[in-house]
């Protein structure tokens, strides 16, 4: 733990390092998201040590010092800590078969690996591997929300800088009404994501109350689904602001466009997360009570938001009685996400931001940038970019 918590970075793979980075290996080619279908075997060799033999289709960050790995022990699927180096400094029996040729995120490699009697330590209890590793998965979902949000901020900043310094047809781009609206809309998405991700992160602090812990159970899945899924489209719209330049590798938005989808796919893509929201609502009613209490803090601030929250509550009631509720899970998560984003913005953002967000997302299309309600103060919002 001291190595894991150390903030120094030591890239060398040597014994006795002061700090360490962790990766993870759960997915196997026959299972995909169904990690319980894993066949990697763990043979006890004494104490908490096991030998792992098997194959992982996705091992994240193979340059890490250690990995959390799911493998099948005599007592069932279990979680293990597998180091790259053994105590004597020799390499553990990990074979990197290839690095994945990913669309983006190349600096953070993903790999296909095989274990040939690799030594590992049991983490938690035998047979409870999924429950053990899910704590890490949940925190990684928070990371994905923060990463997508940071990507939105970068994309907005690049687009805003370009249009403030580029002139065409006798005026700077930022002063032309259509472009002003696009930049304002990119900024709205960024502000909503930032408010939501930081509110969610607050619920993970050490002093989090029981209500906060319940809130994050549902809010993490809702934010992971919505913010991460909005990221790629947001990056594209920012890229378009730069025109042809944006589509070249001489500018950074091509990389940002390729980077954003990984956060949406990591640790549960859209359908997996949407179904997780349904599970949270049915198995952990306290999570919705805490989420609903968060929404209630903005009651009366905006009639359009109040109406949306009311419809969302009604939708939850409908789905609880609907045998086909799985097919409508995305509809529900979208409604929950927009409700919490609107609630946070009416409490914390300037009125022009909250008004434009609610008017465009709750009362309009909300899916293509640059279509804002009549009367929106687009110039002041774009200036915030």
C-alpha positions as CSV (number, residue, x, y, z in Angstrom):
1,X,0.0,0.0,0.0
2,X,2.8,2.5,0.7
3,X,4.1,2.0,-2.9
4,X,0.6,2.3,-4.3
5,X,-0.1,5.6,-2.5
6,X,3.3,7.1,-3.2
7,X,2.9,10.0,-5.7
8,X,6.5,9.7,-7.1
9,X,6.8,8.2,-10.5
10,X,9.5,5.6,-11.1
11,X,9.3,4.1,-14.6
12,X,12.0,1.5,-14.2
13,X,11.0,-2.1,-13.5
14,X,13.4,-2.8,-10.6
15,X,13.0,-4.4,-7.2
16,X,12.5,-2.2,-4.2
17,X,10.7,0.7,-6.0
18,X,9.2,3.3,-3.7
19,X,6.1,3.6,-5.9
20,X,4.0,1.3,-8.0
21,X,1.3,1.5,-10.7
22,X,-1.4,-1.1,-11.0
23,X,-3.2,-2.5,-14.1
24,X,-6.0,-5.0,-14.2
25,X,-6.9,-8.1,-16.2
26,X,-10.5,-9.4,-16.1
27,X,-11.7,-9.9,-19.7
28,X,-11.3,-13.2,-21.5
29,X,-12.0,-13.8,-25.2
30,X,-14.9,-16.2,-24.5
31,X,-16.5,-13.9,-21.9
32,X,-16.2,-10.3,-22.8
33,X,-18.2,-8.3,-20.3
34,X,-19.3,-11.6,-18.7
35,X,-16.2,-11.9,-16.4
36,X,-17.8,-14.8,-14.6
37,X,-17.2,-16.9,-17.7
38,X,-13.4,-16.6,-17.1
39,X,-11.4,-19.8,-17.2
40,X,-8.0,-18.7,-16.0
41,X,-7.1,-21.2,-13.2
42,X,-5.5,-20.4,-9.8
43,X,-3.8,-23.2,-8.0
44,X,-3.0,-22.7,-4.2
45,X,0.7,-23.2,-3.4
46,X,0.6,-22.1,0.3
47,X,-0.6,-19.2,2.4
48,X,-2.2,-16.6,0.3
49,X,0.0,-17.5,-2.8
50,X,-1.4,-19.1,-5.9
51,X,-0.1,-20.0,-9.4
52,X,-2.2,-18.6,-12.2
53,X,-2.4,-20.2,-15.6
54,X,-4.6,-18.9,-18.5
55,X,-5.2,-16.2,-21.0
56,X,-6.6,-12.6,-20.7
57,X,-7.9,-10.9,-23.8
58,X,-7.5,-7.4,-22.3
59,X,-4.9,-6.6,-19.7
60,X,-4.7,-2.9,-19.1
61,X,-1.5,-1.0,-18.9
62,X,1.0,-4.0,-19.2
63,X,3.8,-1.7,-18.2
64,X,2.4,-1.6,-14.7
65,X,4.2,-3.0,-11.6
66,X,1.3,-5.2,-10.6
67,X,-2.2,-6.2,-11.7
68,X,-5.5,-7.1,-10.2
69,X,-6.6,-10.3,-11.9
70,X,-9.7,-12.5,-11.8
71,X,-9.0,-16.2,-11.8
72,X,-10.8,-19.4,-10.8
73,X,-9.6,-20.8,-7.5
74,X,-11.0,-24.0,-5.9
75,X,-13.5,-21.8,-4.0
76,X,-14.7,-20.0,-7.2
77,X,-13.8,-16.9,-9.1
78,X,-11.4,-14.9,-7.0
79,X,-9.3,-11.7,-7.1
80,X,-5.5,-11.8,-7.1
81,X,-2.7,-9.3,-6.9
82,X,-0.1,-10.4,-9.5
83,X,3.3,-8.6,-9.5
84,X,5.5,-8.2,-12.5
85,X,8.6,-9.0,-10.4
86,X,9.0,-11.7,-7.8
87,X,10.6,-11.0,-4.4
88,X,14.0,-12.2,-5.8
89,X,13.8,-9.6,-8.6
90,X,13.1,-12.2,-11.4
91,X,10.2,-11.7,-13.8
92,X,6.9,-13.3,-13.1
93,X,5.5,-15.8,-15.6
94,X,3.6,-13.3,-17.7
95,X,3.7,-13.5,-21.5
96,X,2.6,-10.4,-23.5
97,X,1.3,-11.9,-26.7
98,X,0.5,-8.5,-28.4
99,X,-0.4,-4.9,-27.8
100,X,-3.9,-4.0,-29.0
101,X,-4.0,-1.9,-32.1
102,X,-6.5,0.6,-30.6
103,X,-8.4,3.4,-32.3
104,X,-6.8,5.8,-29.8
105,X,-5.5,5.9,-26.2
106,X,-2.2,4.5,-27.6
107,X,0.0,5.9,-24.9
108,X,-1.9,3.8,-22.4
109,X,-1.3,0.4,-23.9
110,X,-3.8,-2.5,-23.7
111,X,-2.5,-6.1,-24.2
112,X,-3.3,-9.7,-24.6
113,X,-1.4,-11.8,-22.1
114,X,-1.0,-15.4,-21.0
115,X,0.0,-16.6,-17.5
116,X,2.1,-19.7,-17.3
117,X,2.2,-20.5,-13.5
118,X,2.4,-16.8,-12.6
119,X,2.7,-16.2,-8.8
120,X,-0.1,-14.1,-7.3
121,X,-1.6,-13.3,-3.9
122,X,-5.3,-13.7,-3.0
123,X,-7.1,-10.4,-2.4
124,X,-10.3,-10.8,-0.3
125,X,-12.0,-14.2,0.0
126,X,-12.0,-17.1,-2.4
127,X,-15.1,-17.1,-4.5
128,X,-15.8,-13.4,-4.0
129,X,-13.6,-12.0,-6.7
130,X,-16.1,-10.0,-8.6
131,X,-17.4,-8.3,-5.4
132,X,-13.8,-7.6,-4.4
133,X,-12.7,-6.1,-7.7
134,X,-15.9,-4.1,-8.3
135,X,-14.7,-1.5,-5.7
136,X,-11.8,-0.8,-8.1
137,X,-14.1,-0.9,-11.1
138,X,-16.4,1.7,-9.5
139,X,-13.5,4.1,-8.8
140,X,-12.4,3.6,-12.4
141,X,-15.8,4.6,-13.6
142,X,-15.3,7.8,-11.6
143,X,-11.9,8.2,-13.4
144,X,-13.7,7.8,-16.8
145,X,-16.2,10.5,-15.9
146,X,-13.3,12.9,-14.9
147,X,-11.3,12.0,-18.0
148,X,-14.2,12.6,-20.4
149,X,-14.9,15.9,-18.6
150,X,-11.3,17.0,-18.9
151,X,-11.4,16.0,-22.6
152,X,-14.4,18.2,-23.1
153,X,-12.6,21.1,-21.4
154,X,-9.6,20.7,-23.7
155,X,-11.8,20.5,-26.8
156,X,-13.8,23.6,-25.8
157,X,-10.6,25.5,-25.1
158,X,-9.0,24.6,-28.4
159,X,-12.2,25.6,-30.3
160,X,-12.7,28.8,-28.4
161,X,-9.1,29.9,-28.9
162,X,-9.2,29.2,-32.6
163,X,-12.4,31.2,-33.3
164,X,-11.3,34.1,-31.2
165,X,-8.2,34.5,-33.4
166,X,-9.5,33.5,-36.8
167,X,-11.3,35.9,-39.1
168,X,-13.4,35.1,-42.2
169,X,-15.9,37.1,-44.3
170,X,-14.9,40.4,-42.6
171,X,-15.3,39.4,-38.9
172,X,-13.7,37.2,-36.3
173,X,-15.4,33.8,-36.2
174,X,-16.4,34.2,-32.5
175,X,-18.4,37.4,-33.4
176,X,-20.5,35.6,-36.0
177,X,-23.8,34.5,-34.5
178,X,-23.7,30.9,-35.6
179,X,-20.2,30.3,-34.2
180,X,-21.0,32.1,-31.0
181,X,-23.9,29.6,-30.5
182,X,-21.7,26.6,-31.2
183,X,-19.0,27.7,-28.7
184,X,-21.6,28.5,-26.1
185,X,-23.1,25.0,-26.6
186,X,-19.7,23.3,-26.3
187,X,-19.2,25.3,-23.1
188,X,-22.6,24.3,-21.7
189,X,-21.8,20.7,-22.1
190,X,-18.4,21.2,-20.4
191,X,-19.9,23.1,-17.5
192,X,-22.6,20.5,-16.9
193,X,-20.0,17.7,-17.0
194,X,-17.7,19.6,-14.7
195,X,-20.4,20.3,-12.1
196,X,-21.6,16.7,-12.2
197,X,-18.1,15.0,-12.0
198,X,-16.9,17.2,-9.1
199,X,-20.2,16.6,-7.2
200,X,-19.7,12.9,-7.8
201,X,-16.1,13.0,-6.7
202,X,-17.2,14.7,-3.5
203,X,-19.3,11.7,-2.6
204,X,-16.1,9.6,-2.7
205,X,-14.2,11.6,-0.1
206,X,-13.2,9.9,3.2
207,X,-15.7,11.8,5.2
208,X,-18.6,10.8,2.9
209,X,-21.9,10.2,4.9
210,X,-24.1,7.1,4.4
211,X,-26.3,9.2,2.2
212,X,-23.4,10.3,0.1
213,X,-22.3,6.6,-0.3
214,X,-25.8,5.7,-1.4
215,X,-25.9,8.7,-3.8
216,X,-22.7,7.7,-5.5
217,X,-24.0,4.1,-6.1
218,X,-26.5,5.4,-8.6
219,X,-24.9,8.7,-9.6
220,X,-21.6,7.0,-10.7
221,X,-23.5,4.8,-13.2
222,X,-25.6,7.7,-14.4
223,X,-22.7,10.1,-14.9
224,X,-20.5,7.4,-16.5
225,X,-23.2,6.6,-19.0
226,X,-24.1,10.2,-20.0
227,X,-20.9,12.2,-19.7
228,X,-18.7,9.6,-21.3
229,X,-21.2,9.0,-24.1
230,X,-21.4,12.8,-24.8
231,X,-17.6,13.1,-25.1
232,X,-17.0,11.8,-28.7
233,X,-19.7,14.0,-30.3
234,X,-18.5,17.0,-28.3
235,X,-14.9,16.4,-29.5
236,X,-16.1,16.2,-33.1
237,X,-18.0,19.4,-32.9
238,X,-15.0,21.2,-31.5
239,X,-12.9,19.8,-34.3
240,X,-15.3,21.1,-36.9
241,X,-14.7,24.6,-35.4
242,X,-11.2,24.4,-36.7
243,X,-12.3,23.3,-40.2
244,X,-9.8,21.4,-42.2
245,X,-7.0,22.2,-39.8
246,X,-8.9,20.3,-37.1
247,X,-8.8,17.2,-39.2
248,X,-5.1,17.1,-39.4
249,X,-2.6,15.7,-37.0
250,X,-0.9,19.0,-36.7
251,X,-3.6,20.0,-34.3
252,X,-4.6,18.2,-31.1
253,X,-8.3,17.6,-31.6
254,X,-7.8,14.5,-33.8
255,X,-6.2,12.8,-30.8
256,X,-8.9,14.1,-28.5
257,X,-11.6,12.7,-30.8
258,X,-9.9,9.3,-30.8
259,X,-9.4,9.4,-27.0
260,X,-12.9,10.1,-25.9
261,X,-14.6,6.8,-26.8
262,X,-12.3,4.8,-24.6
263,X,-13.8,6.3,-21.5
264,X,-17.3,5.4,-22.6
265,X,-16.3,1.8,-23.3
266,X,-14.0,1.2,-20.3
267,X,-15.5,-0.5,-17.3
268,X,-18.9,-1.0,-18.9
269,X,-20.1,0.4,-22.2
270,X,-23.6,2.0,-22.6
271,X,-25.9,-1.0,-22.2
272,X,-23.9,-2.5,-19.3
273,X,-24.1,0.8,-17.4
274,X,-27.8,1.3,-18.2
275,X,-28.6,-2.2,-16.9
276,X,-26.6,-1.4,-13.8
277,X,-28.8,1.6,-13.1
278,X,-31.8,-0.7,-13.3
279,X,-30.2,-3.0,-10.8
280,X,-29.4,-0.2,-8.4
281,X,-33.0,1.0,-8.5
282,X,-34.4,-2.4,-7.8
283,X,-31.8,-3.7,-5.3
284,X,-30.7,-0.6,-3.5
285,X,-33.7,1.8,-3.1
286,X,-31.6,4.0,-0.8
287,X,-29.5,4.9,-3.8
288,X,-32.4,6.5,-5.5
289,X,-33.6,8.1,-2.3
290,X,-30.2,9.8,-2.0
291,X,-30.2,10.8,-5.7
292,X,-33.8,12.1,-5.5
293,X,-32.8,14.1,-2.4
294,X,-30.0,15.8,-4.5
295,X,-32.6,16.7,-7.1
296,X,-34.9,18.1,-4.5
297,X,-32.3,20.7,-3.5
298,X,-33.2,22.6,-6.6
299,X,-37.0,22.3,-6.4
300,X,-38.7,25.5,-7.4
301,X,-35.7,27.0,-9.1
302,X,-37.0,26.4,-12.6
303,X,-40.4,25.2,-13.6
304,X,-39.0,23.3,-16.7
305,X,-36.6,21.4,-14.5
306,X,-39.3,20.7,-11.9
307,X,-41.4,19.2,-14.7
308,X,-38.5,17.1,-16.0
309,X,-37.8,15.7,-12.5
310,X,-41.5,14.9,-12.1
311,X,-41.6,13.1,-15.4
312,X,-38.4,11.2,-14.4
313,X,-40.0,10.0,-11.2
314,X,-43.1,8.9,-13.1
315,X,-40.8,7.0,-15.6
316,X,-39.2,5.1,-12.7
317,X,-42.6,4.1,-11.5
318,X,-43.7,3.0,-15.0
319,X,-40.5,0.9,-15.5
320,X,-40.9,-0.8,-12.2
321,X,-44.2,-2.3,-13.6
322,X,-43.0,-2.8,-17.1
323,X,-41.8,-6.3,-18.2
324,X,-39.9,-4.6,-21.1
325,X,-38.1,-2.1,-18.9
326,X,-34.6,-3.3,-20.0
327,X,-35.4,-1.9,-23.5
328,X,-36.1,1.5,-22.0
329,X,-33.1,1.6,-19.7
330,X,-31.2,4.2,-21.8
331,X,-34.3,6.5,-21.8
332,X,-34.3,6.4,-18.0
333,X,-30.6,7.0,-17.6
334,X,-30.7,9.9,-20.0
335,X,-33.6,11.5,-18.0
336,X,-31.7,10.9,-14.7
337,X,-28.5,12.5,-16.1
338,X,-30.2,15.6,-17.4
339,X,-32.1,16.0,-14.2
340,X,-29.0,16.0,-12.0
341,X,-27.0,18.2,-14.4
342,X,-29.9,20.7,-14.5
343,X,-30.2,20.6,-10.7
344,X,-26.5,21.3,-10.2
345,X,-26.4,24.1,-12.7
346,X,-29.4,26.0,-11.4
347,X,-27.7,26.0,-7.9
348,X,-24.1,26.7,-8.9
349,X,-23.9,28.2,-12.4
350,X,-24.6,31.7,-13.6
351,X,-28.3,32.1,-14.6
352,X,-27.5,32.4,-18.3
353,X,-25.8,29.0,-18.2
354,X,-28.5,27.2,-16.3
355,X,-31.2,28.8,-18.4
356,X,-29.6,27.8,-21.7
357,X,-28.8,24.3,-20.5
358,X,-32.3,23.6,-19.4
359,X,-33.9,25.3,-22.4
360,X,-31.8,23.3,-24.9
361,X,-31.5,19.9,-23.2
362,X,-34.8,19.6,-21.5
363,X,-36.9,21.6,-23.9
364,X,-35.2,21.2,-27.2
365,X,-33.3,18.6,-29.2
366,X,-30.1,18.8,-27.2
367,X,-28.1,16.4,-29.4
368,X,-26.6,18.7,-32.1
369,X,-24.5,21.6,-31.0
370,X,-25.3,25.1,-31.8
371,X,-29.1,24.9,-31.5
372,X,-30.0,27.0,-28.5
373,X,-33.3,28.6,-27.4
374,X,-34.3,32.0,-28.7
375,X,-33.0,34.7,-26.3
376,X,-30.0,32.7,-25.0
377,X,-27.1,35.0,-24.0
378,X,-24.7,33.0,-26.2
379,X,-22.0,35.7,-26.1
380,X,-21.6,35.6,-22.3
381,X,-21.6,31.8,-22.2
382,X,-19.1,31.6,-25.1
383,X,-16.9,34.1,-23.2
384,X,-16.7,31.6,-20.3
385,X,-15.0,29.1,-22.7
